[in-house]
């Protein structure tokens, strides 16, 4: 099985989720450091759609100005536009497999799609 993780190596939850993926012999892991290679708007919308969450539910508020900018109450288009412009607003890690997508907070959430 292939798993793609949108990863930030500075994030403990992201590192721990990546380690969980790498421990599984049956999982081929593709790591995308999303701050260096962010997903485009269409891909980001697809990830949230496949995860069954609204983009604002994937918004990183800790350590960002998302709340002050009103993004926690904004519509999907405004949130996606902000995330594409500033990828630090994307909460992580997002993991995609053939079984779906999850925002893996907590890290054990990844088990749902393995």
Backbone as CSV, one residue per row, in Angstrom:
resi,resn,N_x,N_y,N_z,CA_x,CA_y,CA_z,C_x,C_y,C_z
1,UNK,0.838,-1.179,0.000,0.000,0.000,0.000,0.884,1.244,0.000
2,UNK,0.460,2.245,-0.756,1.177,3.512,-0.792,0.501,4.493,0.160
3,UNK,1.298,5.240,0.883,0.800,6.298,1.758,1.596,7.559,1.471
4,UNK,0.892,8.650,1.265,1.528,9.937,1.074,1.259,10.772,2.309
5,UNK,2.325,11.324,2.886,2.191,12.171,4.064,2.662,13.573,3.721
6,UNK,1.807,14.559,4.004,2.179,15.961,3.888,2.745,16.308,5.248
7,UNK,4.052,16.472,5.285,4.851,16.416,6.501,5.587,17.708,6.772
8,UNK,5.715,18.020,8.066,6.584,19.100,8.520,7.541,18.478,9.529
9,UNK,8.822,18.366,9.190,9.767,17.697,10.075,9.961,18.391,11.424
10,UNK,9.509,19.623,11.559,9.621,20.334,12.840,8.469,20.001,13.786
11,UNK,7.467,19.285,13.305,6.272,18.966,14.086,6.388,17.565,14.680
12,UNK,6.263,17.454,15.987,6.357,16.164,16.660,5.285,15.192,16.221
13,UNK,4.053,15.649,16.084,2.974,14.759,15.650,3.240,14.248,14.243
14,UNK,3.731,15.115,13.395,4.049,14.715,12.021,5.188,13.692,12.013
15,UNK,6.222,13.938,12.799,7.342,12.982,12.876,6.877,11.636,13.417
16,UNK,6.027,11.654,14.435,5.535,10.404,15.024,4.631,9.642,14.065
17,UNK,3.814,10.353,13.304,2.960,9.697,12.317,3.814,9.084,11.217
18,UNK,4.812,9.801,10.760,5.723,9.280,9.751,6.409,8.016,10.270
19,UNK,6.849,8.030,11.508,7.493,6.843,12.088,6.538,5.653,12.104
20,UNK,5.270,5.895,12.428,4.283,4.811,12.417,4.148,4.220,11.020
21,UNK,4.133,5.073,10.016,4.031,4.600,8.635,5.269,3.800,8.245
22,UNK,6.435,4.299,8.607,7.684,3.650,8.219,7.898,2.314,8.927
23,UNK,7.262,2.110,10.061,7.383,0.846,10.799,6.633,-0.294,10.133
24,UNK,5.736,0.032,9.238,4.898,-0.985,8.596,5.528,-1.410,7.272
25,UNK,5.904,-2.679,7.204,6.576,-3.195,6.007,5.714,-3.092,4.755
26,UNK,4.401,-3.195,4.907,3.516,-3.203,3.743,3.219,-1.811,3.197
27,UNK,3.738,-0.765,3.862,3.444,0.602,3.452,4.659,1.224,2.767
28,UNK,4.421,1.692,1.540,5.427,2.458,0.796,5.096,3.928,1.027
29,UNK,6.007,4.637,1.676,5.721,6.003,2.109,6.336,7.028,1.158
30,UNK,5.506,7.955,0.738,5.977,9.129,0.005,5.856,10.315,0.955
31,UNK,6.946,10.997,1.182,6.976,12.136,2.096,7.034,13.421,1.285
32,UNK,6.082,14.304,1.544,6.074,15.618,0.902,6.178,16.666,2.002
33,UNK,7.282,17.386,2.014,7.416,18.480,2.962,6.608,19.649,2.407
34,UNK,5.403,19.788,2.908,4.435,20.692,2.290,4.820,22.175,2.400
35,UNK,5.720,22.517,3.309,6.161,23.917,3.346,7.102,24.223,2.186
36,UNK,7.785,23.192,1.687,8.685,23.350,0.539,7.964,23.077,-0.778
37,UNK,7.021,22.149,-0.756,6.274,21.756,-1.960,4.796,21.655,-1.603
38,UNK,4.136,22.797,-1.431,2.738,22.771,-0.999,1.805,22.212,-2.069
39,UNK,0.723,21.585,-1.625,-0.267,21.122,-2.600,-0.946,22.328,-3.245
40,UNK,-1.362,22.152,-4.495,-2.101,23.240,-5.125,-3.531,23.248,-4.577
41,UNK,-4.274,24.247,-4.963,-5.620,24.447,-4.410,-6.523,23.241,-4.670
42,UNK,-6.479,22.710,-5.891,-7.326,21.565,-6.225,-6.970,20.342,-5.384
43,UNK,-5.683,20.090,-5.205,-5.252,18.947,-4.407,-5.664,19.128,-2.952
44,UNK,-5.488,20.326,-2.429,-5.861,20.602,-1.050,-7.367,20.410,-0.846
45,UNK,-8.162,20.911,-1.774,-9.617,20.728,-1.683,-9.977,19.244,-1.729
46,UNK,-9.307,18.497,-2.593,-9.557,17.054,-2.702,-9.177,16.334,-1.410
47,UNK,-8.066,16.711,-0.806,-7.647,16.072,0.446,-8.694,16.271,1.534
48,UNK,-9.177,17.480,1.700,-10.189,17.734,2.735,-11.513,17.050,2.396
49,UNK,-11.876,17.068,1.135,-13.106,16.389,0.716,-13.011,14.897,1.042
50,UNK,-11.877,14.280,0.685,-11.698,12.854,0.924,-11.569,12.521,2.412
51,UNK,-11.130,13.495,3.198,-11.045,13.300,4.649,-12.405,13.510,5.309
52,UNK,-13.344,14.086,4.552,-14.676,14.332,5.098,-14.729,15.508,6.058
53,UNK,-13.808,16.461,5.866,-13.793,17.638,6.725,-13.773,18.903,5.878
54,UNK,-14.266,19.978,6.469,-14.203,21.277,5.807,-12.774,21.812,5.904
55,UNK,-12.344,22.595,4.930,-10.998,23.152,5.001,-10.701,23.859,6.326
56,UNK,-11.675,24.549,6.899,-11.413,25.234,8.165,-11.087,24.274,9.290
57,UNK,-11.533,22.998,9.156,-11.187,21.983,10.150,-9.743,21.505,9.984
58,UNK,-9.144,21.845,8.860,-7.745,21.516,8.616,-6.845,22.731,8.743
59,UNK,-7.382,23.787,9.306,-6.658,25.046,9.462,-5.803,25.018,10.720
60,UNK,-4.560,25.380,10.585,-3.672,25.464,11.746,-3.879,26.826,12.392
61,UNK,-4.315,26.813,13.634,-4.524,28.066,14.354,-3.383,28.338,15.326
62,UNK,-2.795,27.300,15.867,-1.705,27.471,16.827,-0.468,28.000,16.106
63,UNK,0.047,29.114,16.606,1.250,29.684,16.018,1.017,30.434,14.717
64,UNK,-0.248,30.687,14.384,-0.567,31.455,13.176,-1.542,32.574,13.547
65,UNK,-1.825,33.419,12.586,-2.792,34.493,12.807,-4.160,34.163,12.195
66,UNK,-4.439,32.887,12.029,-5.681,32.455,11.374,-6.925,32.980,12.084
67,UNK,-6.944,32.906,13.406,-8.118,33.383,14.141,-8.283,34.888,13.995
68,UNK,-7.191,35.631,14.141,-7.254,37.089,14.021,-7.737,37.516,12.640
69,UNK,-7.428,36.738,11.644,-7.842,37.048,10.269,-9.259,36.577,9.963
70,UNK,-9.899,35.922,10.927,-11.266,35.463,10.736,-11.376,34.185,9.920
71,UNK,-10.273,33.489,9.726,-10.294,32.293,8.883,-11.038,31.129,9.520
72,UNK,-11.129,31.101,10.841,-11.840,30.000,11.501,-13.340,30.059,11.234
73,UNK,-13.813,31.216,10.785,-15.237,31.385,10.458,-15.463,31.614,8.966
74,UNK,-14.401,31.609,8.200,-14.482,31.923,6.769,-15.031,30.744,5.970
75,UNK,-15.464,31.024,4.751,-15.954,29.954,3.885,-14.785,29.165,3.306
76,UNK,-15.118,28.024,2.709,-14.098,27.116,2.194,-13.151,27.792,1.210
77,UNK,-13.691,28.603,0.314,-12.854,29.250,-0.695,-11.821,30.171,-0.059
78,UNK,-12.230,30.958,0.924,-11.309,31.878,1.582,-10.223,31.117,2.338
79,UNK,-10.605,30.028,2.989,-9.634,29.235,3.744,-8.639,28.581,2.789
80,UNK,-9.134,27.975,1.726,-8.238,27.345,0.750,-7.291,28.365,0.130
81,UNK,-7.808,29.542,-0.215,-6.952,30.589,-0.792,-5.845,30.981,0.184
82,UNK,-6.194,31.118,1.456,-5.206,31.494,2.472,-4.157,30.398,2.639
83,UNK,-4.591,29.144,2.632,-3.657,28.021,2.791,-2.694,27.921,1.617
84,UNK,-3.195,28.144,0.428,-2.336,28.085,-0.758,-1.315,29.229,-0.717
85,UNK,-1.762,30.412,-0.274,-0.865,31.563,-0.193,0.154,31.402,0.931
86,UNK,-0.267,30.757,2.032,0.593,30.594,3.206,0.448,29.170,3.736
87,UNK,1.229,28.235,3.216,1.086,26.823,3.598,1.251,26.538,5.093
88,UNK,1.836,27.463,5.853,1.950,27.261,7.294,0.559,27.153,7.932
89,UNK,-0.465,27.618,7.235,-1.841,27.540,7.742,-2.434,26.140,7.614
90,UNK,-1.760,25.238,6.904,-2.244,23.866,6.738,-1.831,23.063,7.971
91,UNK,-2.819,22.531,8.667,-2.502,21.686,9.810,-1.981,20.353,9.304
92,UNK,-1.125,19.741,10.063,-0.457,18.521,9.638,-0.429,17.516,10.756
93,UNK,-0.155,16.291,10.354,0.094,15.768,9.016,-1.185,15.274,8.353
94,UNK,-1.287,15.505,7.085,-2.329,14.883,6.271,-1.715,13.635,5.653
95,UNK,-2.454,12.526,5.716,-1.986,11.273,5.128,-3.058,10.762,4.184
96,UNK,-2.631,10.350,2.990,-3.540,9.831,1.968,-3.111,8.419,1.588
97,UNK,-4.077,7.495,1.590,-3.865,6.138,1.087,-5.042,5.805,0.183
98,UNK,-5.032,4.608,-0.365,-6.159,4.173,-1.198,-7.448,4.057,-0.386
99,UNK,-7.337,4.027,0.932,-8.509,3.916,1.801,-9.057,5.259,2.255
100,UNK,-8.383,6.347,1.893,-8.884,7.663,2.265,-7.789,8.603,2.721
101,UNK,-8.230,9.685,3.327,-7.339,10.738,3.818,-7.714,11.031,5.257
102,UNK,-6.698,11.300,6.077,-6.945,11.705,7.454,-5.969,12.813,7.831
103,UNK,-6.484,13.751,8.625,-5.641,14.688,9.337,-5.271,13.949,10.613
104,UNK,-4.045,13.552,10.730,-3.620,12.607,11.772,-3.236,13.306,13.067
105,UNK,-4.232,13.876,13.692,-4.111,14.487,14.998,-5.238,13.920,15.832
106,UNK,-4.998,12.960,16.677,-3.711,12.412,17.087,-3.147,11.452,16.035
107,UNK,-1.886,11.097,16.232,-1.165,10.287,15.236,-1.837,8.952,14.981
108,UNK,-2.516,8.391,15.965,-3.158,7.073,15.828,-4.282,7.079,14.794
109,UNK,-4.748,8.252,14.423,-5.792,8.361,13.407,-5.358,7.735,12.100
110,UNK,-4.059,7.674,11.855,-3.555,7.090,10.608,-3.979,5.627,10.468
111,UNK,-4.182,4.925,11.565,-4.573,3.510,11.535,-5.899,3.316,10.769
112,UNK,-6.756,4.332,10.748,-8.055,4.219,10.085,-7.943,4.015,8.583
113,UNK,-6.804,4.410,8.004,-6.664,4.321,6.541,-5.533,3.382,6.117
114,UNK,-5.098,2.553,7.030,-4.048,1.561,6.699,-4.652,0.173,6.600
